[in-house]
Amino acid sequence: MLKLMKYEFRKMRTTLLIMLAALAALEAGYVIGDRLHDYRVVGASLGLLTALVFAVYVYILIAGIVSYSKELNDKTGYMTFMTPVSPLGVVASKLLFTMLAAVAATALFGGAVYIDYAHQFGQMDLGEDVYKQLDFTFTLFTGSMGGNVSLTRVILTLAFEAGTVLIEILLLMCTAYLAITLSATLLYNKKGFVRVLVSFLLFAALNFVTGRVGGLVVRDAMPETTAELLRMLGAQAAIDFAFAAVFAGAAAWLLDRKVNL
């Protein structure tokens, strides 16, 4: 499985290097602008870096899905799927690498943005009014948590919410993999637009099903406390993870039994 992840890295190596080069160029622009006190350059660099935090995550996820689709459509993944690794291991390695690459790239860009903004704020005399406003915003944010709210509790809540988002993204990827595999199974003698269209329709249908099931189990009532929020998020995450496991297993079974490679 690690060898397959290494192979996935080699396929995406050029894309990752381009992202690193973009990060280096924008950071260089920020440093030069800061040194020269040219705040137009500083603002442009920070704006692009902030936009890329989300963009690189989405792009890597889409690239992972497109790569899987291309391997099935063009038969370029023949050697990958014929390795002495179970089909589930192949699917899991692709999912795991794509998720890790997306999270690592996002953390790298996000860390750069955090450091740059912290540096800018550190140079400013914000004044007492700004700090009062920040304190008021924090109070509103933590108001639903009840009496004694610690920074640790806030961080743990945000981390839990971030984990549920990652599981939702994992479900979307597994849904896309299953839709692509189903399309390759049903239309093994078709290529191009027809397969893409069928994959998209299957993806939409599977998303509708998972959304309906999740809506039946997890009610949409607004939670009034942090405990209720965490219970709701936990239940939704459990449902999403269960669907993700089923969809990944189904895609692997189809690769093993039905798809003509």
Secondary structure in CASP SS format (residue, H / E / C, confidence):
PFRMAT SS
TARGET T0000
AUTHOR 0000-0000-0000
METHOD secondary structure of the structure
MODEL  1
M C 1.00
L H 1.00
K H 1.00
L H 1.00
M H 1.00
K H 1.00
Y H 1.00
E H 1.00
F H 1.00
R H 1.00
K H 1.00
M H 1.00
R H 1.00
T H 1.00
T H 1.00
L H 1.00
L H 1.00
I H 1.00
M H 1.00
L H 1.00
A H 1.00
A H 1.00
L H 1.00
A H 1.00
A H 1.00
L H 1.00
E H 1.00
A H 1.00
G H 1.00
Y H 1.00
V H 1.00
I H 1.00
G H 1.00
D H 1.00
R H 1.00
L H 1.00
H C 1.00
D C 1.00
Y H 1.00
R H 1.00
V H 1.00
V H 1.00
G H 1.00
A H 1.00
S H 1.00
L H 1.00
G H 1.00
L H 1.00
L H 1.00
T H 1.00
A H 1.00
L H 1.00
V H 1.00
F H 1.00
A H 1.00
V H 1.00
Y H 1.00
V H 1.00
Y H 1.00
I H 1.00
L H 1.00
I H 1.00
A H 1.00
G H 1.00
I H 1.00
V H 1.00
S H 1.00
Y H 1.00
S H 1.00
K H 1.00
E H 1.00
L H 1.00
N H 1.00
D H 1.00
K C 1.00
T C 1.00
G C 1.00
Y H 1.00
M H 1.00
T H 1.00
F H 1.00
M C 1.00
T C 1.00
P C 1.00
V C 1.00
S C 1.00
P H 1.00
L H 1.00
G H 1.00
V H 1.00
V H 1.00
A H 1.00
S H 1.00
K H 1.00
L H 1.00
L H 1.00
F H 1.00
T H 1.00
M H 1.00
L H 1.00
A H 1.00
A H 1.00
V H 1.00
A H 1.00
A H 1.00
T H 1.00
A H 1.00
L H 1.00
F H 1.00
G H 1.00
G H 1.00
A H 1.00
V H 1.00
Y H 1.00
I H 1.00
D H 1.00
Y H 1.00
A H 1.00
H H 1.00
Q H 1.00
F H 1.00
G H 1.00
Q C 1.00
M C 1.00
D C 1.00
L C 1.00
G H 1.00
E H 1.00
D H 1.00
V H 1.00
Y H 1.00
K H 1.00
Q H 1.00
L H 1.00
D H 1.00
F H 1.00
T H 1.00
F H 1.00
T H 1.00
L H 1.00
F H 1.00
T C 1.00
G H 1.00
S H 1.00
M H 1.00
G C 1.00
G C 1.00
N C 1.00
V C 1.00
S C 1.00
L H 1.00
T H 1.00
R H 1.00
V H 1.00
I H 1.00
L H 1.00
T H 1.00
L H 1.00
A H 1.00
F H 1.00
E H 1.00
A H 1.00
G H 1.00
T H 1.00
V H 1.00
L H 1.00
I H 1.00
E H 1.00
I H 1.00
L H 1.00
L H 1.00
L H 1.00
M H 1.00
C H 1.00
T H 1.00
A H 1.00
Y H 1.00
L H 1.00
A H 1.00
I H 1.00
T H 1.00
L H 1.00
S H 1.00
A H 1.00
T H 1.00
L H 1.00
L C 1.00
Y C 1.00
N C 1.00
K C 1.00
K C 1.00
G C 1.00
F H 1.00
V H 1.00
R H 1.00
V H 1.00
L H 1.00
V H 1.00
S H 1.00
F H 1.00
L H 1.00
L H 1.00
F H 1.00
A H 1.00
A H 1.00
L H 1.00
N H 1.00
F H 1.00
V H 1.00
T H 1.00
G H 1.00
R H 1.00
V H 1.00
G H 1.00
G H 1.00
L H 1.00
V H 1.00
V C 1.00
R C 1.00
D C 1.00
A C 1.00
M C 1.00
P C 1.00
E C 1.00
T C 1.00
T H 1.00
A H 1.00
E H 1.00
L H 1.00
L H 1.00
R H 1.00
M H 1.00
L H 1.00
G H 1.00
A H 1.00
Q H 1.00
A H 1.00
A H 1.00
I H 1.00
D H 1.00
F H 1.00
A H 1.00
F H 1.00
A H 1.00
A H 1.00
V H 1.00
F H 1.00
A H 1.00
G H 1.00
A H 1.00
A H 1.00
A H 1.00
W H 1.00
L H 1.00
L H 1.00
D H 1.00
R H 1.00
K C 1.00
V C 1.00
N C 1.00
L C 1.00
END
